[in-house]
Amino acid sequence: MVNQIYTADVLVVGGGTGGTAAAIQAARRGAKTILVSEFSWLGGMLTSAGVSAPDGNELEAFQTGLWGAFLQELRQRQPGGLDNSWVSFFSYNPRIGAEIFADWVQELPNLHWISGEVPIEVFRQGDCITGVRFADFAVTAKIILDGTELGDLLALGEIPYRWGWELQSEWGEPSAPVGFNSLTERYPVQAPTYVVIMQDFGEAMSTTGVATAPEIPPAPNYNPSQFTGAWDGYGAETFLNYGRLPNGLFMMNWPICGNDYGEGVERLIESDVSRGEFIQESRSHSQNFAHFIQNQLGRRYGLAEKVFPHTPTAFALHPYYRESRRLVGLTTVREQDILPIATGRVASIYEAIAVGNYANDHHYPGIEFPLQPKSIRWGGRWTGTPFTIPYSSLIPATTDGFLVCEKNLSVSHIANGATRLQPVVMGIGQAAGMAAAMCVELNCQPRDLPVRALQMALLEDNRSKAAIIPLFNLPPNHSDWLHWQLYYLNNPEAYPASGDCPCPSSSEYSDSTFGKGLIRESNCFQGIFYRLDQQEYRLTVTAPAAYQGQNWQLVTLRSHIDEQLRAYPHEQLITLCGHQNHFANWLLVEHLNGG
């Protein structure tokens, strides 16, 4: 029974990465916004799902919009810094991420957040979505956004969506299968992971050498053979450092004989009961993985304490879903749209409203699925070639009053492997929230909103300017940043295949508030520079004395440093400043000078 009806300009259902970004951006634009979330933490993949070592958009030029602002806040708030793991340049306690989003929401008087609720019914008038009913209240709004983890509003609103694989005959995607097979049948979508956080209790060991970590009991159906060989080829220490977080915590989100879980994954969209069964099984699977790790590596390692706001506190609030129902939109992002153009390092641009650069990556337990490569060496390590998300992929083909703002955009199953990452989804959410607010202002439907107006609003946002044209050598605080973003919007045929605009790289930061927070205090070192291969560099430290003789991999996220590293001669004496990541054994270079 509906006890209360709220009205708003914009309703966002789902408080995940995209939904949270959408609600914040819509409210900052001035729209009266309601955000309804299932969980008590906002941020989804970045927080409540526990994936607090995010992938993609790591290069300085791509740290823009709400994603860039989130990183700036993390740098200010996370004790011990973000250089903790080797899978990501930014690893943090998920509780800190949740606090950032909660603070952003609280500062907006026109944003009303309701937690602990899931949608039950979607209201329609003809082809227009008008509202959503929850357990004991309903919300009507001019524009409604689906930010749920699994695209639940698509099903409730009978909005056409896709689930599962498309064959090569659909769009000619080079990595798509020619016919349905045992893989497509067993895993219609990518496997989720129920993240569990473990903790190193080593420092609390007694003088007798007995660890204080409580024993992790096995869950039902424990089978150690499922996990045997999980860190073969890596070693236990490297395995643990994959997702290391500050203060002796470890994010367990491991794909090799690890805690990806995809058995009967179609149950996620069959019924509430079957979804609950799958979630419980995936959580038990992660508990068994943690039990296996403790048995193999010792009682020094146990379940983390006081991380998530429920009991037991080591388990995320919900699984990390890599794929959901996917909208049938005005356009669909296909594999061709995320792959680099011929002889280039970037994908083509079209109606761009968000940027991604992650390498396409699919998860099917026990199966290696080959994909067309879209990776490059840059800054001393591997990264992905950048691509863009078109606005029309957020708009239903036949339904009005509605936008998507999560992994549920109109994308193929193959391309979803690159569009599903946290920074990309955050950019999608920011664009969708901005679009929703502008539709309210202009009294128009999302399909009628001029794309250029939306692009300009994102580029000129007074709080979190967002890049929509990926350029490797254009950091967000560059004095010509807006000029070059607009130039390639107006002249897409001139967009360089190299991904570098002709402006000279600058190592100097402007005094604008947009650039603040990107600079961090660095430690300085001197040593011998070694070029092992193209885009593979090492430093043998000669000073300070405390580090003399140590060998570190050199990496950078800054374009002008990448240029310098590429030009330095082998065995040159150099002085550089940066941040050492002890667990990845690299030095993240932020300033570089000759010897």
N, C-alpha and C positions, 0 to 999 in steps of 0.2 A: 504494500500500500504506500502510495506517495504522500508523505506528510508535508513536504515543502517543495516549492518550485522556485528555483533561482533563475534569473535572467542575466545574460552577459553579452558582450560583443563577441568574445572569443571563448570557446570551451576547448581545453586540451584534456584528453583522456589518456592517462598513462604518464607516469613521472620518470620515465627512463631518460637516457641520454638525449634523444631528440625531443621528447615531450617537454622535459625541463627547459631546454634551450628555447623551444618554441614559446612556452608560456612567459619566460623572462623577456624575450625579445618583443612579443606582442604587447606586454604591459609597459615596457620601457618606451615603446612607440606611442603609448597613450590609450590603448584599448582596455576597456573593462574586461578583465580576464579571470576565468576560473580554471584551476588546475586540479584534477581529481586523480589521485594516485592510489595504487593498491598497497604500496609499502610505505613505511615510516621514513625511509630515506629517499631522497631524490637523486637522480643521476644514472640509474640503471647500470649499464656495463661498467661505468667508471667508479661506481660506489657499491650499490646494493647487490650487484652480481659479483663483486669482488675482483674484477679484472683491473686492478689498480696499477698495472704496468702496461699502459696503452701503446698500441702500434699505429704507425703511420703519421703523416703530417709533422714529422719530427724536425725537418729542416727549418731553419730560422725564417725563411721566406714564407713558409706555410703555417707559421704560428700566428694566425690572425683571428679576428672575430672573437666569439665567446670561447673558442678553444684556446686562443692565445691568452685571453684574460684569465682563464682557468689555470693555465700554466704559471702565469705571473703570481696568482694567489697562492698556488702550491709552493712556489719558491719562497714566498714570504712566511708561510705557515708551517711547513713541514720541518720539524727539527731533524738535523742531520742531512738535509738536502735530498735531492732526487736521484743522485748517481749511485744506485744500489744494485742494479741487475744488469744482465747482458742482453735481455730480450728487448729492453726499452731504455730510452734515455730519461724516462720519467717514471720512477716507481715510488709509491707513497702509501701511507696508511689510508684505507678507504674511508675511515671515519672522518679524516680531515677533508676529503673531497665532499662528503655529505654535508659537512658544516659550511663549506663554501656555498653550495647551492642553497642551503637553507637560509643563509645570510642574504644572498641575492634576492630570494623571494620575499623575505621579511621586510626588506627596505622599500618594497613597492606597495603602496596602499591600495592600488587598483588591481592587485593580484591576490585572489582568494584561493588558498590551497586547502583542499580537503583530502585527507589520507585515509587509508584503510577501506577503500571502496573499489568495486569493480563494476563495469557496465553490465546491465541486464537486458536492456532494450534500446533500440535506436528509433527515434521518431522521424517519419518522413511525411512530406506533402508533395505528392507526385514524384518528380525526380530530384527533389531537394531534401537534404538532411536538415532537420530543424532542432533536434534535441536528443538527449540521452537520459534514460532512467537508470537509477541506481537502487539500492535496497529500500531506502525510505525517503528518497528525494529525487528530483529530476532537475535538469538544467536545459534551458532553451538558449540558443545563441545564434548570431548571424552567420558565424563561421565555426565549424567544428573540426578539430584535428585529431586524428588517430595516432597517438604516441604509445600505444600498448606494445608489449614485447612481442606479441604474436599476431598483430593485426586483427584483434578481436572485433573492432567496429566494422571491419569489412564484412565479416560473416554476419554479425547482428543486423547490419543495415542492408544486407543483400546487395552489396556493392561488388561487382565482378573482380575476382582476384585469381591469382595463380598459386599453386602449391606443387612443388616437385620439379622434375626435369623437363626441359624442352629439347627436342631432337635437333640435329644439325639442319634438318630440312626446314625448321621453323624460321630461323634468321641467318643461317649460314655461319654460325659461330664455329671457329676452327676446333675448339676443345669439346664441343658438345658431342654426345654419342650419336652414332648413325641410327641405332635402334635401341629400344628398351632392353635391359639385361638384368642380370642378378644384382649388380650394384645399384641400379636405379630403383629396383624393387625393394631391396633391403633398406636402403637409405634414401628415401624420397627427398629429404633435405639434409643439410649438414648436421653433424652431431653436436648437441649442446654439451656443456661442461658445468658440473656443479662445483664451483670453486670452494676449496677448503684452505684455510690459512693455518700453517704450522709454525711452530716457534722453537727456537734454539734455547733450551734450558741449560746449556753447558755452563754458563757462568754461575748458575745456582747449584752446581754439583757440590756435594759434601766432600769433606776431606777423605772419605773412604772411597770416593770415586763413584758412588751410587747416584745416578741422576734423579732429579725430582720431578721429571715429566710424568704426569699420570699415564697409566697404560691406556692405549686406544683399543677398545674392544672391537672385534670384527662384527660387521653387520651380516644379515642373512645372505646366504649364497656366496660366502667368501671363497674365492678360488685364486690362490697365489699365482698360478700359472698365467693368469690374465695380465699380471704386471711384471713377470720375469723378463729381465732384459731392458727395463725402462730406461736405465742410464748407461747401458752398454755403449761404448764409443765416446762417452762424455766423461764418465767418472762421477762419483757421488757428489763431490764438492761443486763441480760445474753444473750438475743437474740441479742442486739446491739453489745455486746462484742465478739460475735462469729467471726466476720471478722473485728474487730477494727484495724484501721491503725493508724500511728502516727498523732499527731496534730488534734485530734478530728474528724477524718474521719472514715467512716464505709463502708466496702465492702458488698454490698447486693447481696449475692449469696446463697440464703436460700431455701432449698428443701421442707420444710414443709409448705404447703399452701402459698408458696412464689413465686419466679419469675422464676423457671424452666418453660419452655414453649415447648410443643411438639405437638401442634395441626397441623396436616398436615405436619409433619416433613419431609415426603418424598419429599415435594416441593423443598427441598434444592438441589436435584440433577436432577430435572425435566427440568428446564430452568433458564436462567438468570432472567427472569421476575418473575417466581414463587419463586425463591430464594429471590429476593428483597422483595416480599410480605411477606414471612415468617419472614425475618429479621425485617421488619418494625413492624409486629405484635408482635414479641418477645420484641422489644424495648418498644412498647406501653404498653405491659404487665408489664414490669419493672417500667415504669413511674407510672402506676396505683398502683403498690405495694408501691412505694415511697409515692404516694399521700395518700394511706391507712395508712402508718406508721405515716405520719405527722398528719393526722386527728386523729389518735388514741393516739399518744404520745405527740402531741403538736407542736407548731410552733418553738420550740427550735431546731427542726431538719428540715433541708432542703437539697436541692441538693448542692453538693460540688462545690466549685469554683476553677478554674484554675488547674484542674487535667489533663484531656486529651486535645490534641491539636486540638480541633474543638469545635463547638458550638452545643448544650450546653455541657459544659466541664465536666459534671458529668457522662456522659454515655460513656462506653467503645467504642473503634473504631469498634468493631465487636462482635458478640456473642461468648461466651465460648462454643465451640463445644466439646462435650464429645466423639463423634464417627464420623467417616467419612467413605468414601469408604475404603475397606480394600483389599490390594493386595492378589492375589492368588500366593503365593510364593513357593520356593523350599520346605520349611517346614512351618507349621502353629503352632503358639502358642495356645495351648488349655487349658481348665481349669485345666486338670491334671498336666500341666507343671508349674502352678503357685501355686498349693496346696502343703502343706508340705508332705514330705514322711512319711510313717507310723512310729509312735512314735517319730517323729522328729520335728524340728522347722524350717526347710529349705526345699525348693523344690530341685529337682535334677538339675544338671548342664549339659548343652550340647551346644557346640559351643559358649560359653558365650562371649558376647561383651558389655553387659550393665546389670546393676543391678537395681531391684526395690524391694520395700517391702510393698507397699500399700495394705490394705485390699480390697478385691473385693467389688465394690460399684456401683450399678446401679441406675439410676434416671428415674422414670416414674411418672409423676405428679399424686398424689392421689392414688398410688398403691405401696404396699410393696411387693417387689419381693425377695423371699428367695434364698440365695446363700450358698454354702458350706463355712463354716467359715475358714478363714486363718489368724486369729488374735491371738496375744499373749499379756500377760502382761509382760512388760519389762521396767525397769527404773522408776517404779512407775505409769505407765499409760499404755493404750492400744497402740500397734503398730501392724504392719503386718509382717507375715513371709516372708523372702526374697526369691526372684526368679531371674532368669536370662533370658535375651533375646538372642536367637541364631542368628548368622550372617545370616544364610540361610533364615530367615524370612524377610529379607530386599531385597531379590533378586527375581525378577519375575521368574515364572516357565519356561517361553518360550521366554522372551525378553532380549536382551543384551543392553549394554550401559546405564543402568538405575538402580537406587536404590531408595528406599523410605526412608524417614527420619523423619516421623511424626507418628501420630496415625494411619496412613494408612499402617502400616506394616501388614504382613500376620498373622492375629490373629482372633480367633473366636469372635463372638459377646459376649459370656459370659466372656472370658478372657480379653476382651477389658476394662472391668470395673476396672482392676488393672494395665494394661499397659498404660492407657491413661494419667496418671498423669505427671505433669510438669517435675520432676526430671528424671523420666524414659525416657520420650520423649527427654529430653536434652541429656541423655546418648546415646540414639539411634542415635540422630543427630550427636554427636561427633564421634561415631563409623562409621557412614555412610560417613561422611566427610573424616575421616582418610582413609577408604577403597577406596573412589573415588580417592584421591590423590595417593595412593599406586598403584592403577590400572593404572594410568597415568605413574607413574615411571616404572612399570614393563611391560607396554604395554600389559595388559591382561584385560579380561572381569571380572566383579565382581564375576561371578560364578567360575572363575579359580583362584581367589586370595587365597593363602593359609591362612586358618583361623588362624593358629598359628602365622604367620607373623603379621597379624592384631592385634591379642591379645598382642603380644610383643610390638608393636608400641604404643598401648594404655597404657600399663603398664609402659613404659619407656619414655613417652612423656615428653619433657623438660620443658613444661609450665604447663600442667594440667594432671598429671598422673591419670588414671581412674581405679578403682577397677573393676574386672570382676568376681571375686569369692567373694560372700558375706560371711563375717566372723564378727560376732558381736564384738569380742574382739581384732580386729586388726585395730587400728586407722591408718589413712593414713601416719602419720609421724613416725610410729613405725620403729625401726631400722631393723626389720625382715619382713617388709611389703612385699617387692618384693619376698623374699624367699618363704613365705607361699602362696602367689598368684601363683607362679610358681609351687610349690610343688603339689597343688591340680589340677592345669592344667595338670601336668604330671601324676598324680595319682588320677584320679577322683573317683576311687573306695574307696579311703581313705577319701573322703570329709565327715566331721563329721556331723551326723544327728542333733547334738546340735547347729551347726553353730559356735562353738567355736574351735579355733585351740589350740594346746597344749602350745603355747608360753605364758609366764606369762604376764598379763596385766601390763602396765606401766603408771604411772601418770606423768611421765616426758616427756616433749616435746623436740624433737631434735632441733638443730639450723638450720636445712635445710629450704630453702625458701618454700618448700612445706608445712611445718608445720606452718609457720607464718600466722597470721590472725585467727587461730583457738583459740588462747588464747585471752581472754578478761578480762579487769579489773573487779574484783568481789567485792561485799560487803560481809562482814563477820558477822555471827550471832552465838549466843549461845542459846541453848534451850533443851527441853526435847523431845526425839525421841519416837514416838508412832507407833507401828506396828498394823494397824487396820486389815490387812489381808495380805495374800501373795501378794507382789508387790503393797501394798497400805500403804503409809507412811505419817505421819503428824509431824509437829514440832510446839511445843508451845514455843514461843520466850521468853527468859529471859533477853537477852541483844543483842543490845544496848537498853537503857531505852525507846527510842522513839517508839520501836516496842514491848515492853514488853506485854505479854498476847495475842498477835496475834497468830492465828493458820493458818498454811500454809500447803498445800499439797507439798510433796517433790517429784521432778521428776529429771531425769538426761538423758543425751544423751551419756554419757561416760561409757564404759564397766566396768572399774575398780571401778567407783562409784556405779554402779549397784551391783557389787559383795559385796561392803562394806555395802550397804543398806540392802541387803539380809541377811547379817551376824550380823548386829547390834541387840543387845538385846532390848526388849521392855522397855521403860521408861529410857533409857540411856541418860545421859547428854552429848551432842555432840557440837562440834564447826564446822561450815561449812561455805563455801564461795560460792556465786552464784549470780543469778540475779532474783529479784522478778518481777513477772508478776502480777501487781495489778488487771488486768482485768480477769485473769484466776485463781487468788488466789493460785498460786503455786510459789515455789522457785526452779529455775533451778539450781541444785547443780553442781558445777564444781570442788570443792575441799572439802574434808571431813576428819576431824580428831576427835580423841576421846576427851572427856570432860577434 
